[in-house]
Amino acid sequence: MEISLQWLDGRTLLTLTQRGVPPGDVERGFTEGWNEFLDGLVARIQTRPAT
């Protein structure tokens, strides 16, 4: 698992790379799981009150 954060045009680009996952249904499951997790994280960040 490799996670990279890069500042780009005033925003943060997150790149997540996971190696060794078998192709097919398992790979799709991992991709869908990470997408759901990251979507939830973004939703929480966007609804947090400003400090």
Protein Blocks (a to p, Z undefined) as FASTA:
>chain_A
ZZddddeehiacdddddehiaehjklmmmmmmmmmmmmmmmmmmmmpccZZ
